[in-house]
Amino acid sequence: MNIRETNYWLETVLERVQGTPGPLPDTVDVAVVGAGFCGLSAARALAKRGVSVAVFEAETLGWGASCRNGGMVLTGMKLPVPTLIARYGLKTVQQMYAASLESIALVEQIVKDESIDCAFSRCGHLEVACKPRHFAGYAESAALIQREFGHELRIIPKNELRQEIGSDIYFGGLVDETSAGVNPAQYVNGLAKAAQRAGASLYEHARVTKVQPEVSNGARRFRVSTSRGSLLAREVILASGAYTTSVTLALRKKVIPIGSYIIATEVLPAGLARELSPRNRMIYDSKHFLYYYRLTPDNRMLFGGRAAFFPESESTVRESAELLRQGMIQVYPQLRETRVEFVWGGTLDFTFDVVPHSGKIDGMHFALGFAGHGVAAATWMGAKLAAVICGDLGNNPFSSIPFPGAPIGLRSGNTWALPLAGMYYRVLDYFT
Ligand SMILES: Cc1cc2nc3c(=O)[nH]c(=O)nc-3n(C[C@H](O)[C@H](O)[C@H](O)COP(=O)(O)OP(=O)(O)OC[C@H]3O[C@@H](n4cnc5c(N)ncnc54)[C@H](O)[C@@H]3O)c2cc1C
């Protein structure tokens, strides 16, 4: 196989946003660590309210998970609704679900207001059942979501599944028409341009190496040191997601970096693309170690999965290409002779309770833990953090729930136990 180990989405960004040149100012109202959806959405919202804001990105703007993902703009959260209700109670989960719907509307609004050319489309998502018992659970979930959240999902029995997907291996499906698809690299690039237009300064290759509270002119400030110099900030937002480092150790200990990988095929003939995904849905299956896939706007099959309980590396990316191709062929035997052109990986930001969290840690604002649902949620959470800094506390159900730390053995940031967690979920997929 002659596959390029490169992120396909980046090839579609025609005019890459340029970071702010020159030295840093002495002071700023808000310093943001990380230029992904979360940090850039916060920066845009703050700058639009007249707050001075500097975003620091260790690599290039949008470099982290935000430019590498599947571009699925999904309703709901990673965990099933009954699990969430048992944990947090109905009222809180109603607010969480409403936030997930609101977050898709926010992405749509930003794309429209800022004229971001990123193929945003409300094409809906399809979850496909890998086992008959998974399909049986769909009716219960759909009824619960309709009754408690007033949101409609559609059950697709196996004999009608060909209207949704050109594969015969599944036992039925669940469609949510509200979900959307986007080209994530074009979206994050557009979001960065929008933040810059609103007045935010965006510093690339500016790794934050230290954040220290200090008192300046009688007021509490943070001294933010970066590889491009340092400044004083009134507030700090940590939007570093799965790439959070020990510079902010308290937060680092609460995030599990999980590798996920994607391949993209050559451009498919239009008829074949239509057969594989007749309604152009964002598709994922019902396993814990799931596959997620979709057509790109230019009709490639983009196929992701093979989560690994450690961040991606050159060798895991290379190994993933053939493993994912085998997975793709199991789903779509029609693609047996199709060439895979791209493979890449990224790191997902999981928390120990698999729920997003936001709030304050060591006096700094943060939001992370979006898992595979961060395109919309990270955008929404960034805007919420900006609102809180501007004194508008609003309603954010993810800031009022307990944020558990790591179990024993992972407390010091060790990752030796993570492959065991991976094995646990593989066993769970076998038996459930
Ligand atoms: C392969 C893959 C597929 C996915 N698919 C989907 C999907 O289809 N749908 C969905 O909703 N979600 C998906 N996700 C999840 C989603 O992409 C993330 O949840 C989301 O992008 C998180 O955004 P963020 O802004 O919080 O973090 P990121 O985009 O990861 O940005 C964090 C940034 O912080 C920077 N940083 C870290 N430390 C420092 C420092 N000390 N100084 C300066 N900068 C620093 C990093 O360089 C990075 O660029 C996927 C993720 C991956 C990896």
The ligand as an SDF file (V2000), in Angstrom:
LIG
                    3D

 53 58  0  0  0  0  0  0  0  0999 V2000
   -9.2510   10.9990   15.3820 C   0  0  0  0  0  0  0  0  0  0  0  0
  -10.3350   11.7920   16.0890 C   0  0  0  0  0  0  0  0  0  0  0  0
  -11.6320   11.7310   15.6120 C   0  0  0  0  0  0  0  0  0  0  0  0
  -12.6510   12.4720   16.2400 C   0  0  0  0  0  0  0  0  0  0  0  0
  -13.9000   12.5120   15.6860 N   0  0  0  0  0  0  0  0  0  0  0  0
  -14.8410   13.3360   16.2070 C   0  0  0  0  0  0  0  0  0  0  0  0
  -16.0850   13.5150   15.5460 C   0  0  0  0  0  0  0  0  0  0  0  0
  -16.3190   12.9830   14.4530 O   0  0  0  0  0  0  0  0  0  0  0  0
  -17.0220   14.3120   16.1420 N   0  0  0  0  0  0  0  0  0  0  0  0
  -16.7640   14.9600   17.3200 C   0  0  0  0  0  0  0  0  0  0  0  0
  -17.6530   15.6720   17.8010 O   0  0  0  0  0  0  0  0  0  0  0  0
  -15.5680   14.8650   17.9240 N   0  0  0  0  0  0  0  0  0  0  0  0
  -14.6100   14.0860   17.4010 C   0  0  0  0  0  0  0  0  0  0  0  0
  -13.3620   14.0130   17.9950 N   0  0  0  0  0  0  0  0  0  0  0  0
  -13.1220   14.8020   19.2260 C   0  0  0  0  0  0  0  0  0  0  0  0
  -12.8860   16.2760   18.9380 C   0  0  0  0  0  0  0  0  0  0  0  0
  -12.0250   16.4250   17.8250 O   0  0  0  0  0  0  0  0  0  0  0  0
  -12.2710   16.9390   20.1870 C   0  0  0  0  0  0  0  0  0  0  0  0
  -13.0740   16.6590   21.3080 O   0  0  0  0  0  0  0  0  0  0  0  0
  -12.1660   18.4490   20.0230 C   0  0  0  0  0  0  0  0  0  0  0  0
  -11.4920   18.7770   18.8410 O   0  0  0  0  0  0  0  0  0  0  0  0
  -11.4620   19.0460   21.2410 C   0  0  0  0  0  0  0  0  0  0  0  0
  -11.2000   20.4070   20.9660 O   0  0  0  0  0  0  0  0  0  0  0  0
  -10.2830   21.2310   21.9650 P   0  0  0  0  0  0  0  0  0  0  0  0
  -10.2660   22.6210   21.4770 O   0  0  0  0  0  0  0  0  0  0  0  0
  -10.7610   20.9890   23.3670 O   0  0  0  0  0  0  0  0  0  0  0  0
   -8.8450   20.5430   21.8970 O   0  0  0  0  0  0  0  0  0  0  0  0
   -7.7690   20.4350   20.7030 P   0  0  0  0  0  0  0  0  0  0  0  0
   -8.3540   20.6810   19.3710 O   0  0  0  0  0  0  0  0  0  0  0  0
   -7.0510   19.1310   20.9050 O   0  0  0  0  0  0  0  0  0  0  0  0
   -6.7850   21.6450   20.9720 O   0  0  0  0  0  0  0  0  0  0  0  0
   -5.9100   21.6820   22.0740 C   0  0  0  0  0  0  0  0  0  0  0  0
   -4.6550   22.4360   21.6400 C   0  0  0  0  0  0  0  0  0  0  0  0
   -3.9250   22.7930   22.8110 O   0  0  0  0  0  0  0  0  0  0  0  0
   -2.5740   22.8650   22.4170 C   0  0  0  0  0  0  0  0  0  0  0  0
   -1.7510   22.8320   23.6390 N   0  0  0  0  0  0  0  0  0  0  0  0
   -1.6680   21.8580   24.5760 C   0  0  0  0  0  0  0  0  0  0  0  0
   -0.8090   22.2170   25.5470 N   0  0  0  0  0  0  0  0  0  0  0  0
   -0.3260   23.4420   25.2060 C   0  0  0  0  0  0  0  0  0  0  0  0
    0.6000   24.3260   25.8280 C   0  0  0  0  0  0  0  0  0  0  0  0
    1.2220   24.0360   26.9810 N   0  0  0  0  0  0  0  0  0  0  0  0
    0.8540   25.5170   25.2290 N   0  0  0  0  0  0  0  0  0  0  0  0
    0.2180   25.8580   24.0740 C   0  0  0  0  0  0  0  0  0  0  0  0
   -0.6610   25.0360   23.4390 N   0  0  0  0  0  0  0  0  0  0  0  0
   -0.9340   23.8420   24.0080 C   0  0  0  0  0  0  0  0  0  0  0  0
   -2.3880   21.6610   21.5230 C   0  0  0  0  0  0  0  0  0  0  0  0
   -1.2570   21.8150   20.6790 O   0  0  0  0  0  0  0  0  0  0  0  0
   -3.7090   21.6220   20.7730 C   0  0  0  0  0  0  0  0  0  0  0  0
   -3.6270   22.2060   19.4850 O   0  0  0  0  0  0  0  0  0  0  0  0
  -12.3420   13.2600   17.4080 C   0  0  0  0  0  0  0  0  0  0  0  0
  -11.0330   13.3190   17.8720 C   0  0  0  0  0  0  0  0  0  0  0  0
  -10.0210   12.5870   17.2270 C   0  0  0  0  0  0  0  0  0  0  0  0
   -8.6280   12.6710   17.7480 C   0  0  0  0  0  0  0  0  0  0  0  0
  1  2  1  0
  2  3  1  0
  2 52  2  0
  3  4  2  0
  4  5  1  0
  4 50  1  0
  5  6  2  0
  6  7  1  0
  6 13  1  0
  7  8  2  0
  7  9  1  0
  9 10  1  0
 10 11  2  0
 10 12  1  0
 12 13  2  0
 13 14  1  0
 14 15  1  0
 14 50  1  0
 15 16  1  0
 16 17  1  0
 16 18  1  0
 18 19  1  0
 18 20  1  0
 20 21  1  0
 20 22  1  0
 22 23  1  0
 23 24  1  0
 24 25  2  0
 24 26  1  0
 24 27  1  0
 27 28  1  0
 28 29  2  0
 28 30  1  0
 28 31  1  0
 31 32  1  0
 32 33  1  0
 33 34  1  0
 33 48  1  0
 34 35  1  0
 35 36  1  0
 35 46  1  0
 36 37  1  0
 36 45  1  0
 37 38  2  0
 38 39  1  0
 39 40  1  0
 39 45  2  0
 40 41  1  0
 40 42  2  0
 42 43  1  0
 43 44  2  0
 44 45  1  0
 46 47  1  0
 46 48  1  0
 48 49  1  0
 50 51  2  0
 51 52  1  0
 52 53  1  0
M  END
$$$$
